[in-house]
Amino acid sequence: MNQPHAIPVPMLTPLQQAAAQLASPFYAYDLPGLQSHLQRLGDAPAKLWYAVKANPLSRVIQCLDQAGFGFDVASPGELEQVLAQGVCPSRILNTGPVKTPAMLRHFVQRGVRIFVLESHQQAEDLAQVARAEQVQVQVLLRVQLAWPESEQEGINVLGGSDATPFGLTPEQWMPQAITLDPALELIGVHCFQWGNILEAQQLLAHWQAAMPQLAALLDAWQVEQPIVDLGGGLGIPYHGQSKDLDWGAICAGLVELKARYQLGECWMELGRYAVGPHGVYLSPVADIKANQDVRFAVIEGGSQHALRPALTGQAFPVTPLGEVAGELGPFQIRGALCTGLDNLGDVSLPEGLARGDWLCFHQAGAYGFTESMPYFLCHTLPAELVWDGEQLHTVRPAQPASHYLA
């Protein structure tokens, strides 16, 4: 995997030219780098699904499709975007805590046949839809386990050791607690409570601790050759981190889990780990100023385009796009929103950074624009560009507020 600050050399000049031409913040994605990374992931001893929420851009989905990934979709919008790229619905998995009867009917009518159940209500609703459409669907039960709280846990967007609306306890999924309609074929379980873990042994320890309870549930249902969907959680390094996740250790751990518990398959839903390192967010600096002994770099963009640092308190790695003189010094990066929450982090940048310079936020290929709050203050939506190895192409141009305001 590329180091967090590395832009492919052939891509650098086109990015600088795009910055000069667009004159407003934008995202750019390195498709050859992404394709190379996905090819490396192809040796996984698991079925790989792409978590579309990480980045639903058409050209990104097409790369994942060509690499043979399935697609984890959590809304009708994600479903239609994936289908629009020519993906067969048999390669789509429906996840997410909310699945209304109308949504389930839409998914079934569009050909989707694999669902992760989050509650007894979802099981009842899906059975009614399947019977009405005269189809049988495959289901996995989402399990939420109780974990001892860790002082090192920090902010975990998936809940970690906290109670969340994701799934039910193993006891609530036992056969004596729920009867599954014959229209629902139970093929396995789903358990995913941790995000962006960089230590392979930590992630493997979570899986190993979860498996006895998951295996007991599968045994109670007498599922033959069961599937265990471990979700994602595979991390990438952000600001202040440099160590890449040990992919080889993850693969070895999956082989061991599958053999020990006689699983039919292990599944993983990769989002950040699949696409995160292969995108950048770029914004011009609008102002440099000091206030109460804090030096600010105020950018034209901000949390309306890249909300993740404000959500997690963890900054993207940041470098100037061009040459900037001076030794590295502390800067706090702030954006254009009228709120103190618009904070992209405390980082080190060259002392000579000035208005008009461009900053490049790395590791922004996942949970970037579509995770953000683009309509607040009615700023321009950022363009999204892709690098094909020879030139940059605009997939979605920048759009003014008049594009979405009624």
N, C-alpha and C positions, 0 to 999 in steps of 0.2 A: 504494500500500500504506500502511496506517496506520502512524504512528510507534509505536515499541515501547511507549510509555507510555500510549497513548491507548485508553481504554475508551469505546465509544459512549455519549454522554451519556444517552440513554434507558435504557441498561442498568445504569448506575451504582447508582441507588437499589435496583432489584431485587436486585443483587448484595449490597448491604449488608444488605438484608432477609433474603436467603438465608443470609448468614453468621450473622446473629443467630438464625435458626431452626435451622440445621443444627448450629452450634457445633462443627464439626469440619471438617478440610480437604476441599476439593472442587475439581473442574475445571468450567469453564463455557466454552461455545463460542458464538461470535457467528455464527449461520447467515446472516443477511442480508449481513453483511460478507464471509463466505466466498462466498456466491453472486455478489456483485458482483465479487469478485476473480477467480472462475472464469470469469465472462463476459468479463472483460478478456483472460484467457489463451486464449480461444477463437479469437483471430486468429493463433495460432501456425502457421507453415508446417511443421508436424510433427504426427504422430499422438501424442496425449497419453494416457499411462497413469497411473493413480494407484497409487503404492506403498502398499499397504494397511498395511504394517508401520508407517507413520508414525502412523496413527490409525484403528483398525478399528471405531470407534463406528458404530452403525447409521445415525444421522441424518447423520453426516458422509459415509458411503458414499452415502446417498441423494442428497445434494447433488452429489456427483461424478457420479453416474449421470445426474441431470437435466441436468448440464452436458455430457454426451456423452463423458466420459472412458471409456477402457478400464480394466481392473483388473489390476495386477501382484500376483499372490498367490504366497506362498512356503511355504504349509503347508496341510494339509487343513482346519485350523481357520479360516484366512483364507478359503479357498475356500467353506466352508459359510456363513460370515458374509456373504460377498458374494452368494452365490446366494439366501440368505434375504431379501435386499432386492429380489429380483425381477430381478437382472441376468442377461442371457442369457449362457450359457457361451461363446458365440462372441466375447464381448468380454473374455475372461479370458486372461491370459498367465501361464504358470507359470515362475517363476524360483527361484533359491536353490541353494546348493552341495550340498544333500542332497536327492536324489529316489530313494527306495527303489523297488523294483519294486511294492510294495504301494501306495505313494503314487501312482506313475504310473498304475497300474491304476485307482485311485479317481478321479483327475483325468479320465482318458479316459472312464470309465463315466459320469461326471457331465457329459460333453459338451465338455470342454476340448480344443482342437485346436492350440494354439500353445504351444511349449515352448522355453526357452533351455537348451541343452546345456552342461554344465560339464565333461564328461569323456568319454573313450571308453566308460567303463562305463555312463554314463547313456545314451549313444547306443545301446549294445547292449540295455540293459534296456528303453528306450522302444520300440525296434523289435520286441522280443519281445511287449510288451504290445499294440502296434498290430496286429501280425499276428494275435494271439489274438483281439482284438476286431474284426478285419476292418475296420479304418479306416486312413486315411492321415492323418498329422499333419504340421504345418509346424514347422520348427525353425530356430533361430538358434544360431550357434556363439559361445560366450562366449570372448572373447580377452583375455588378460592380457599387457600390453606391459611391456617393461623401460624404466624411466625413470631419468634421472639424479637422484640424491637431492638435495633442496633443503633448505637450512638454514632456509628460511621455512615449510617444510611443516607443522611442528608435529604434533599428534595428528590422524590421519586414520583414521576408523573403517572406511574402505573399503580401507585398506592403502597407498594412494598409490604411492610408489616401492618399497615392500617386496613381497617375494614373499608371495602369499596363496593359499588354496585356490580362489579364484574363477577358473574358466575354465582355459585352456591357452594356450601361446604360439602365434603364427601357424604356426610350423613344425610343431607337433604336430597342427594342424588341416588341414594340407595334404592333398590327395587321395592322395599317395603314403604318408601316415602312417595314414590311416583310410579305410575304405570305408563309405559310408552305405547302409543298407538302403533298398530302394525304398519301404518304408512311411514313410520320413522324407523329406519334401520340404524341401530347403534353400532358405530364402528370404532369409537375410541373416546378419549378425553383430551381436554385442553387445559393447560395450567401455565399462566404467564403473569407474574407480578412484579418483575424487576426490569429496569431500563438502563441502557448505556453502561454496562459493566465492562471494564477493560481487562480485568484479571480472569483468565480462563479458569483457573482453579476455583475462584469464587463462584462463577456461573455454574461450573460442574457440581460444586458443593450444593448449590440450590437445587439443581436437578436431582442429585442423589438423595437429598433429604426429602424431596417431594415424592419420589417414586414408590416407596412402600405404601403410602396412602392411596396413590393413584392405582397401583397394582391391585390393592384390596378391593377397590371399587370396580375395576374391570373384572376381577374374579367373581364378584357378587353378581354381575350381569352375565357372566359366562361368555364374554366376548372372545372369539377365537382370532388369533393373529391381530391383536388390537393395535390401533394407532395411538400414539401419544404426541400431541401437538405441544411443543415446548415454547411456542411463541418466538419472541426475539430476545431482546436485551443485550445483544452483542454490541459493544461500544466502540467508539472512535475517539481519538484524543482531541480535546478542545484546548483552549488557552491554558498554559501552564502544565500541560501534559504532553508527553512525547512517546510513550510506549504504545505500540500497536498490540491488539489482542492476538494471542497465539492461536491461529486458526487450526494448526496441526493438532494442538492439544484438545481443541473443541471436537474435532473429527474423531480422535481416539476415544474421547469420553462418550461420544454418541455410540460408537461401536460397542463399547463395554456395556452401556445401558441397555442397548437393544438385545445383546446376548444374555445378560443377567436376568432380564425380565421377560424374555421370549416374546418380544414385540414384533408385530408384523412390519411396522414402519415407525420411524421418528419423523416428525414434521417440524420445520422451523419457519417462522414468518419474519423475514428480514426486511427492514426498512432502512434505518440509518446506516447499518453496516454494509448494505448493498450499494447505496448511492451517495451517502454523505460526503465522502472525500472528493467527489468528482464535480463539485459545484462551488462557485464563488459568488458573493454578493459584493457589488462595487458601488461606492457613493463618493461624490465630491465633498470636500471639507468646506463648510459654509463660514466658519468662524473659529478663531483660536483666542481664548481668553482665560484669565485667572480670576478666581473668586474664592476668598477665604482660604488661600494657600492651596487651592486645588486648580490644576491647569486642565481646561476643557478643550477637547476637539469636538466641535458641534458640526454634525454632518447634515446634509440635505435630506438623507433618508432617515432611517431609525426603526423603531419598533413597529411602525405601520407596515414595514416590509420584512423585518427580521425580529420577531418577538422573543425568540428563544432565550437570549441572555436575560431579559426582564423576567421571564417565567422561572428560570432555573438558577439565576445568579452566576451562570457560567458563560464566559465570553467566547466568541469565536476567535481563533487565532487571526491576528490582523497585521498586515504589512502595507506600506505604501505601494501603489501600483508602479510608480516610477522612482527615479533616484531622488532621495531627499537627504540633504547634508546634516551632519551633526551626530553627536553621540546619542545613544538611547536614553530617554527620560520618561517619567511617568505622565500619562495622560488618562483622563476619564472621558470616554466617548459618549456623547449625548446626541439625541436625535431631534427631529423637528416638531415633536408633539408637545402640547402644553400640559405636560404632566411630569412629575419627578420620576415616574416609573419608566420613562423612556431612557433607559441606561443600558448601553451596550458593553459596559465593562471597564475596568481599570487595567490598562495595558502599557507596555513600553514601546515608544515610537521615537523616531529621530527628532532631536531638538529643533531642527529646522523646518518641521512640518508647518505648512502655511495654508491660508485660504486658497482654494483652487486646486490643491493637491487631491489626488484620489486615494481612498483607502480600499483595500481588498480584504474582505472577510472570508476566510477559508473554511473548509468543512461544512459548507452551506448548501450542499446538494440535497440534504434531507431536512425536513421540518424548518423550511425557510418561509417563502412567501405565503403559501396556503395555510400555514399555522399562525399567521400574523393577524393584525387588525387593520387592514388596508383602507377602510372607509373613514376612520376617525380623523377629523379635521379636513377631510375632502382633498387629500393630497393626490398627486398623480400616481397611478399604479405603475410599478416597475416593469420594464420590458424583460422578457426571458429569451436568451440567445443560446444556441448550441454550437459547439466547435466540432467539425467533422474530420479534423486532421489536416484540413487545407484552408478552410475559411469559416468565419462565423456566420450563422444564419439566424434571423429573427423569427422565432416561433410565435411569440405573442408580443406585439408592440406595446410600448407605454400608452396608457389611456388616461385622459384627464377625468376629473370628477364628473363632468357632464355625461361621461359614458355610462355611469351607474346611478346618478341622481334622478329622482322623479320630480 
